[in-house]
């Protein structure tokens, strides 16, 4: 997963970062590297909380690193946050 992030950045290819079940095993540095510059971070509400705990960043801070965040909330739907607007 970390290699794909590096490859996309090296090639200038927009990417969607979805650490999913790997969130627990990824380091703070790995998570920050994946989020920083991503076209979008996709996560569920639980994993977003883990990311916040591991990185020490707020949701707003995370939003500043990527262009957007897609947060799923199970049967309650999802929230799509973009730098310029909430969808």
N, C-alpha and C positions, 0 to 999 in steps of 0.2 A: 504494500500500500504506500509506504514512504517513497519507494522508487518511482511509482507512478506520479506522485506529486512532483518530485524533482524533475522527471522527464517532461511533464506538462509545462512546468515553469521554464525549463531550459528551452523548450520549443515555442514558448509563447502561446500555448494552446489553452483556452478557457477550460476549466474543469469544475465538476461538482464534487465536493468532498463529503463523503458519507462514512464516518468511522464505525458506525453501527456497533456490533458486538465487540469490536476491537477496542472500543473506548477504554475499557478497564485495563488493557495491557499496554496501551500506548503511553509514552511519557508525555509530560507537559510540553517538552520541546517538539516532539512529533506532532502533537495536536496543534500547537501554534503554527508550525510549518505548513500543515495541511490547510488550516483555516485561513492563514494570511495570504491574500491574493486569490482565494477561491471565487469562482463565479457565484457559487452558492454552497452553503453548508446545509446538509439535510440530516435531520436527527429527530428523535422523539423527545417528549418532555423530560423523561427520566435521564436519557443520555445527555441532553443539554445540561441538566443539573450536574452530572458527573464531569462534563467538560468544564463547567464553571468552577467546580471544586478543584479540579486538577490544575487549571490554568490561573485561578485567582481572578478571572475576568468576569465582569457582569455581562448580561445579554447585550446591552448597548455597546460595550467594548468589543464584543465578538462581532457584532454587526459592522463595526467600523473596519474590521480586518477583512471581511468578505463583502461581496456586493449584496448578498442576501442570505436569509436563513429560512428554511422550510422546517417547521416544527409540527410533527404529527401528534395528535392527542387521542389516538384510538378511535372509538366509536363517536367521539365528539368532534371529529374532523381535524382540520389542520389550520395553521397560521403561516402565511407566506409574507415575510418581512423583507422589504427591499430598501436600500439606502434612501431612496426618494419617496417611498410610499409603502403602506401596508395593503396587501391584496387579500 
